Amino acid sequence: MSSSPTSLLDLSTNSLGSAGETRARITGFAGEVSIVERLQEMGMHHGMIVQCLGRTPFKGPLLYRMGATVVALRNGEAQCILIQTL
């Protein structure tokens, strides 16, 4: 397991593995309160397992599998979610 929390946005970079290969656990939230509240209203919570599936066309939002759901998050939203890789 990774030694320190990082943001969900980092899960999409090559440093943590290719899209779809690396899974992580949500360890917390940080950033703008309105964004954090929205993410939590979407069902994201501490301990949830997430996986990056890739980016939408034309440098659009990133796609993540969270449980049985696939969500598209902008970079700013993904940066608010703190994770540890598994």
N, C-alpha and C positions, 0 to 999 in steps of 0.2 A: 504494500500500500504506500502511496505517496506520503512523504513526511510532513508536508505542509499544505494547507488548503490553497487552492487556486480558483480562478473563476471558470465558469462553464465555457466561456469563449475559448479558453486555452485547450479545452478538450478537442476542438476542431483542428488544432495545429499539428503538424508532423512531429513536434517534440514529444507529444503524448500518444502518438500512434495514428494510423490511418482512420478515416471515417468508418464507423461501424465496428471497429476492432476494440476500442477502449471503452470500458464502462467505468462509471464513477458514482459515488454516493453524495447526495446533497448534504453539506455540513452546516449550512446557514445562508443568510442573505445579507447583503450590504448595498448601500447606495440610496438613491432617491426613494423616499417613503411611498410615493404613489406607484412606482414601478414594482417595488417589493410587495405591496398589498395586492396589486393586480396578479402577479405571479402566484401568490398564495391563493387567491380566489380561483385561479385556473387549476388548482389542485396540487401544486408543487409544495412539498413539505420536507422537513429535515428527515434524512434517512432514505429518501426515495432514490432508486437506482436510475441513472440516465445513460444514454448512449447517443453519440453524434452519428447521424446518418448521412450528412453532407450538406451542401449549400444549394439553394434554389438557383435557377438560371439568372444570368446577368448580375452577379454579385448580390443577389437578394438575401433574404434571411436564411439562417442556418436551421436545419431540420434535426430535431432530437426526439428519440423515443423515450418516453417517461411512463413506465408501466405498460399499459395496453394502448396508450395514446401517442400519436405523433404530433408534435407542435413545431411551429416555425417561430423563431425568436430573432429579433434584430440584435446586432452586436451589443448595444447598450443594455438590453434586457438580459442577455446572456452573461454580461459582466457582473450583474447584481447577484448571481447565484454562485455561492462558494461550494467547491467540491473537493473530494479526495478520490484519486483514481484507485481502482480495485486491482 
